[in-house]
């Protein structure tokens, strides 16, 4: 690889990654496949009809706003489903480039290049380009957020502001990422900078974050007269993952006509009901925690439409599954790396959140770029160790 110019290698990787994504989406029908797609599309339609970014009258802040807002703009520009899928494939291809830059920045060029190679052909990154879901955009924004945070370790306030803005935009795509904002502040406090520099970075990143999030917060306050930085989906998801009939994944058991209740009241009711179930049977809650951990880190798909199909199981085992031992090694040998610690905290945060709320391998996708980078780093560590052992034996 050293004999071939770095830029040329990267271009080949990106072209191949895009063509693979394009090939996949061309196999799909000109239709929506998942319930979530219909809801995002409905939000875009309602927005264009002047009703606002809402699913319906009782679901005004149930979904985050950024993806349906972008969909509505694309509809205005006469994009059809195929055009949107192609655009998402381009975004996913640029994510490969960001993964390369991130791996290179934290470890070395070789780690970045091989992480990009894997990301180009990684089945889960390819798959979600074909659907009108937040996954492709969210993965891109999360990697971009982490990249800017890493760059901020050795940079000035300007990068800090960008970090705050991108983190907020990521949180408007999937509110889970808003929880990472206070974690990022903790990271800054442990930088080697002087206290004054740390405080400056915190102030600047906080300003970017709050300013970018404020339009959505103001909009929600005008509608509900309450502070809602994310969505009103929290109670719904918490109940779904902890109700008496839940196994930790998507579950259709809900109180009758719960959807007719005003959504902020509904959110509180569902939280209260879920906590009551947990209090009455704490042993089952701990069982669900373990089950959700397994679902989140499952090697094979756990969605009903995929889990029993041998092809999907095979693909998952020989992509995500085969990297697990190297990921574990890479995770632990990089614990002292200040920049890599952004990976560690994000992976831990998402794991904890989803084992408490709702778990599926789909929700793991945003942390998989960092899973890949740490896996590659772990792989090269193992190779280097074997090389040293062989050399010692030969001597």
PEDAHU-V88041 format. One record per backbone hydrogen bond with DSSP energy under -1.0 kcal/mol. NH is the residue of the N-H (numbers start at 1). CO is the residue of the C=O. E is the energy in kcal/mol with one decimal. If there is no record, write none. Layout:
nh->(NH;NH)
co->(CO;CO)
e->(E;E)
//
This chain:
nh->(9;10;11;12;13;14;15;16;17;18;19;20;21;22;23;24;25;26;27;28;31;38;39;40;41;42;43;44;45;46;47;48;49;50;51;54;55;59;66;69;70;71;72;73;74;75;76;77;78;79;84;85;86;87;88;89;90;91;92;93;94;95;96;97;98;99;100;101;102;103;104;105;106;107;112;113;114;115;116;117;118;119;120;121;122;126;127;128;129;130;131;133;138;139;140;141;142;143;144;145;146;147;148;149;150;151;152;153;155;160;161;162;163;164;165;166;167;168;169;170;171;172;174;177;178;179;180;181;184;185;186;187;188;189;190;191;198;199;200;201;202;203;204;205;206;207;208;209;210;211;212;213;214;217;218;219;220;221;222;223;224;225;232;237;238;239;240;241;243;246;258;260;261;266;267;268;269;270;271;272;273;274;275;276;277;278;279;280;281;285;286;287;288;289;290;291;292;293;294;295;296;297;306;307;309;313;314;315;316;317;318;319;321;322;323;324;327;328;329;330;331;332;333;335;337;341;342;343;344;345;346;347;348;349;350;351;352;353;354;355;356;357;359;363;365;367;368;371;372;373;374;375;376;377;378;379;380;381;382;383;384;385;386;387;388;389;390;391;392;393;394;395)
co->(5;6;7;8;9;10;11;12;13;14;15;16;17;18;19;20;21;22;24;25;29;34;35;36;37;38;39;40;41;42;43;44;45;47;46;52;59;56;172;65;66;67;68;69;70;71;72;73;75;74;80;81;82;83;84;85;86;87;88;89;90;91;92;93;94;95;96;97;98;99;100;101;102;103;108;109;110;111;112;113;114;115;116;117;118;122;123;124;126;127;128;131;134;135;136;137;138;139;140;141;142;143;144;145;146;147;148;150;152;156;157;158;159;160;161;162;163;164;165;166;167;168;170;174;175;176;177;178;180;181;182;183;184;185;187;188;194;195;196;197;198;199;200;201;202;203;204;205;206;207;208;209;210;213;214;215;216;217;218;219;220;221;61;233;234;235;236;237;239;243;255;257;258;262;263;264;265;266;267;268;269;270;271;272;273;274;275;276;277;281;282;283;284;285;286;287;288;289;290;291;292;293;303;303;306;309;310;311;312;313;314;316;316;317;320;321;323;324;325;326;327;328;329;332;334;337;339;340;340;341;342;343;344;345;346;347;348;349;350;351;352;353;248;360;362;364;365;367;368;369;370;371;372;373;374;375;376;377;378;379;380;381;382;383;384;385;386;387;388;389;390;391)
e->(-2.1;-2.2;-2.2;-2.3;-2.3;-2.5;-2.6;-2.5;-2.6;-2.4;-2.5;-2.4;-1.8;-2.9;-2.7;-1.8;-2.4;-1.7;-1.7;-1.1;-2.1;-1.4;-1.9;-2.4;-2.5;-2.3;-2.2;-2.0;-2.3;-2.8;-2.2;-2.0;-1.5;-1.3;-2.8;-2.2;-2.4;-1.6;-1.9;-2.0;-2.4;-2.5;-2.3;-1.7;-2.3;-2.3;-1.9;-1.7;-1.7;-2.8;-2.3;-2.2;-2.4;-2.3;-2.5;-1.9;-1.8;-2.2;-2.6;-2.0;-2.1;-1.7;-1.3;-1.2;-2.1;-2.5;-2.0;-2.4;-2.7;-2.6;-2.4;-2.4;-2.2;-2.3;-2.1;-2.8;-2.4;-2.1;-2.0;-2.1;-2.2;-2.4;-2.1;-1.0;-1.1;-1.7;-2.9;-1.5;-1.1;-1.7;-1.2;-2.4;-3.2;-2.8;-1.8;-2.4;-2.7;-2.4;-2.3;-2.6;-2.6;-2.4;-2.3;-2.2;-2.4;-2.4;-1.6;-1.2;-1.1;-1.1;-2.1;-1.7;-2.3;-2.0;-2.2;-2.8;-2.3;-2.0;-2.5;-2.4;-2.1;-1.4;-2.3;-2.0;-1.7;-1.3;-1.4;-1.2;-2.5;-1.7;-1.7;-1.9;-2.0;-1.9;-1.0;-1.8;-2.4;-2.6;-1.9;-2.4;-2.5;-2.5;-2.6;-2.8;-2.2;-2.0;-2.2;-2.1;-2.9;-2.5;-1.6;-1.7;-1.9;-1.7;-3.2;-2.2;-2.3;-2.2;-2.3;-1.5;-3.1;-2.2;-2.2;-2.6;-2.6;-2.5;-2.2;-2.0;-1.8;-1.8;-1.8;-1.6;-1.3;-2.9;-2.3;-1.7;-2.5;-2.6;-1.9;-2.7;-2.7;-2.3;-2.6;-1.8;-2.0;-2.2;-2.6;-2.1;-1.5;-1.4;-2.1;-1.9;-2.6;-2.2;-1.9;-2.3;-3.2;-2.0;-2.0;-2.4;-2.7;-2.2;-2.2;-2.9;-1.5;-2.0;-2.8;-2.5;-2.2;-2.5;-2.3;-1.1;-2.3;-1.3;-1.1;-1.3;-2.6;-2.4;-1.8;-3.0;-3.0;-1.9;-2.4;-1.1;-1.6;-1.5;-1.4;-1.1;-1.7;-2.4;-1.7;-2.6;-2.4;-2.7;-2.5;-1.9;-2.7;-2.7;-2.2;-1.9;-1.3;-2.5;-2.6;-1.0;-1.0;-1.7;-1.4;-1.7;-2.5;-2.0;-2.5;-2.0;-2.6;-2.3;-2.4;-2.5;-2.5;-1.7;-2.1;-2.5;-2.5;-2.1;-2.4;-2.4;-2.2;-2.2;-2.5;-2.4;-2.4;-2.0;-2.2;-1.7)
//
